[in-house]
Amino acid sequence: MARVYLSLGSNIDREQHIASALAMLAEAFGPLDRSSVYESDSVGFDSPAFYNLVVGFDTREGPRAVQRELRHIEEQNARVRTKQLSARTLDLDLLLYDDLIVDEEGLKLPRNDITRYAFVLGPLAEIAGNERHPVTGERYARMWSRFDDSDQVLTRIDWPPAENAY
């Protein structure tokens, strides 16, 4: 079994799409370890704030099969892909697949977003703080403690939202 971590984000009908993605991921892969849900501003483009979180799970599926399932879940949640950064119903990104290091067309592991974005590293450190980055060997909790998030503020939100509790 491989341990997989992925990031989830949405800034269009955020509550609906995050809830849908969590249900679909659990159906496809089984029990999920889930970080808190955070609100953060978009980075690199002007759009409404995102809800972001990281989930972990174990799977026998290979990384390409996991990635295909993530794209399927995005499509089921009306994701429209563009070449430009833009608002989206759902963004699911494969961050880690065990300690696999891959740099191929369409698949890069570990994903660079881990070291670039507070909305990825913070939630990852929350649920996998003692795990080590496959390239640097540094623990995610340590990486997060040294991360300059001064321009990427995260606000923890209550999940599920009270009006949509499930």
Residue pairs with C-beta under 8 A, 6 or more apart in sequence:
1 58
1 59
1 60
2 58
2 59
2 60
2 61
2 63
2 97
2 98
2 100
3 56
3 57
3 58
3 96
3 97
3 98
4 29
4 56
4 57
4 58
4 59
4 63
4 66
4 94
4 96
4 97
4 98
5 54
5 55
5 56
5 95
5 96
5 124
5 127
5 128
6 54
6 55
6 56
6 66
6 70
6 92
6 93
6 94
6 95
7 52
7 53
7 54
7 91
7 92
7 93
7 95
7 111
7 113
7 119
7 120
7 123
7 124
8 18
8 21
8 22
8 52
8 53
8 54
8 55
8 90
8 91
8 92
9 50
9 51
9 52
9 88
9 90
9 91
9 119
10 17
10 18
10 21
10 50
10 51
10 88
10 89
10 90
10 91
11 42
11 47
11 48
11 49
11 50
11 51
11 87
11 88
12 48
12 87
12 88
12 89
13 89
14 50
14 51
15 51
15 160
15 161
15 164
16 164
17 77
17 89
17 90
18 37
18 51
18 53
18 90
18 159
19 160
19 164
19 166
20 76
20 77
20 90
21 73
21 77
21 90
21 92
22 32
22 34
22 55
24 73
24 76
25 32
25 55
25 57
25 73
26 32
28 69
28 73
29 57
29 58
29 59
29 61
29 66
29 69
30 57
30 58
30 59
31 57
32 55
32 56
32 57
33 55
33 56
33 57
33 127
34 53
34 54
34 55
34 127
35 53
35 54
35 55
35 122
35 123
35 124
35 126
35 127
36 53
36 123
36 126
36 156
36 157
36 159
37 51
37 52
37 53
37 156
37 157
37 159
38 51
38 52
38 53
38 119
38 122
38 123
38 154
38 155
38 156
38 157
39 49
39 50
39 51
39 52
39 154
39 155
39 157
40 49
40 50
40 52
40 118
40 119
40 152
40 153
40 154
40 155
41 49
41 50
41 152
41 153
42 48
42 49
42 50
42 85
42 87
43 117
43 119
43 152
44 85
45 84
45 85
45 86
47 86
47 87
48 87
50 119
51 157
52 119
52 120
52 123
52 154
53 123
53 159
54 95
54 120
54 123
54 124
54 126
54 127
54 128
55 127
56 127
56 128
59 66
61 69
63 94
63 97
63 100
63 102
63 107
63 109
64 107
66 94
66 97
67 94
67 106
67 107
70 92
70 93
70 94
71 92
73 90
73 92
74 89
74 90
74 91
74 92
77 89
77 90
78 89
78 90
79 88
79 89
79 90
79 91
80 88
80 89
93 111
93 113
93 120
94 107
94 109
94 111
95 109
95 110
95 111
95 113
95 114
95 120
95 124
96 109
96 110
96 111
96 114
96 131
96 134
97 109
99 132
99 134
100 109
100 134
101 109
101 110
101 134
101 135
102 108
102 109
109 134
110 133
110 134
110 135
111 120
113 120
114 120
114 121
114 124
114 133
114 140
114 143
115 121
115 133
115 143
117 152
118 147
118 149
118 152
118 153
118 154
119 152
119 154
121 140
121 143
121 144
121 147
122 144
122 147
122 149
122 154
124 140
124 144
125 140
125 141
125 143
125 144
128 140
129 139
129 140
129 141
129 144
130 139
130 140
130 141
131 139
131 140
132 138
132 139
132 140
133 139
133 140
133 143
136 143
160 166
